Amino acid sequence: MKRFGLILLLSSLLLGAKAGTWELKPWQTYLIEQKAKADTSACTESIMTPRRWRKDWLKTPNFNIPVFYPVEQKSMLEQWDEQERNYRIMSGDYHKGDFMADMFCDIIETIFLK
């Protein structure tokens, strides 16, 4: 077992030393340079060249401002009902039946009055 470990250690040291001295061959550097030229030459337009502005360069949806509609104010009666409901909830006098009745009334009001 010790012999196997020694062989494994020596082979890894030998391969590591050989890999540290590895260099690119001239034909490999040439291929890398050609590939880099081909990749960068596709973008021939420079940002320094003067050019005309086109409408498609300016994204107009970013500048669209929607029409502003103010939020409808509640009537005095609706505000009073809401305050009364909040007071009943805070005092602990608001139960499941009250909640169901309020939901039913809200649904009926939405269907028939709005």
Beta strands, then each sheet from edge to edge (+ up, - down):
end
